């Protein structure tokens, strides 16, 4: 998977995330990839990724892809609810 980092504003200013952290969250074998059902997202083919970096940081990303290249629109650390959702899905996967 190749990433397009022309838009470096994908990382929110208040977070300490790096492009490498974000790429690692996509490589997480337990990452959750979602296609939103809201028409405003699907009309522009935006997707959600929830995964952890190699250091264990939970990262929520909104991205677009053409199947070959990923363009991250915005990324930020998990909220408490997202961390709970991710952990619940992880527990279901390994049970």
C-alpha positions in Angstrom: 0.0 0.0 0.0 1.4 3.4 -1.0 0.6 6.6 0.8 0.2 10.1 -0.8 1.6 12.5 1.8 1.2 15.7 -0.4 -1.4 16.8 2.1 0.6 17.0 5.3 -2.2 18.6 7.2 -3.7 15.1 7.6 -2.1 15.0 11.1 -4.0 17.2 13.5 -1.8 19.9 15.1 -2.7 18.9 18.7 -1.5 15.3 18.2 2.0 13.9 18.2 1.2 11.5 15.4 3.7 11.1 12.6 3.1 9.9 9.0 4.9 6.6 10.0 2.4 6.1 13.0 -0.5 6.5 10.6 0.9 4.1 8.0 1.5 1.6 10.8 -2.1 1.9 11.9 -3.2 0.8 8.4 -0.8 -2.2 8.6 -2.3 -3.3 11.9 -3.6 -6.9 11.3 -6.6 -6.1 13.5 -7.3 -2.7 11.9 -11.0 -2.0 11.4 -11.8 -0.5 8.0 -15.3 1.0 7.6 -17.3 2.4 4.7 -19.6 5.0 6.2 -23.2 4.8 5.3 -23.8 8.6 5.4 -24.3 10.0 1.9 -21.9 12.9 2.4 -19.0 10.4 2.9 -20.0 7.8 0.3 -20.5 10.4 -2.4 -16.8 11.3 -2.2 -15.6 7.7 -1.5 -14.1 8.4 2.0 -13.4 5.5 4.3 -12.5 5.1 8.0 -9.6 3.2 9.5 -9.1 2.3 13.1 -5.8 0.7 13.9 -2.8 0.8 16.3 0.7 1.9 15.5 3.7 -0.3 16.3 4.0 1.6 19.6 0.4 0.8 20.5 -1.2 4.2 19.8 -4.8 3.9 18.6 -5.3 6.0 15.5 -8.6 6.9 13.8 -8.2 8.1 10.1 -10.4 9.3 7.4 -9.0 8.5 3.9 -9.6 8.1 0.2 -8.1 5.4 -2.0 -8.0 4.5 -5.7 -7.0 0.9 -4.9 -3.3 1.6 -5.3 -2.7 4.7 -3.3 -4.1 6.0 0.1 -4.6 9.7 0.7 -5.2 10.3 4.4 -7.5 13.3 4.9 -7.3 13.5 8.7 -5.9 11.3 11.5 -6.1 11.6 15.3 -5.7 9.4 18.4 -8.6 7.3 19.4 -11.3 8.7 21.7 -12.2 6.7 24.7 -15.2 5.2 22.9 -13.2 4.3 19.8 -10.6 2.6 22.0 -13.3 0.5 23.6 -14.9 -0.4 20.2 -11.5 -1.4 18.8 -10.7 -3.5 21.9 -14.1 -5.2 21.8 -13.6 -6.1 18.1 -10.1 -7.3 18.8 -11.4 -9.6 21.6 -14.0 -11.0 19.3 -11.4 -11.7 16.6 -9.0 -13.6 18.9 -11.7 -15.5 20.9 
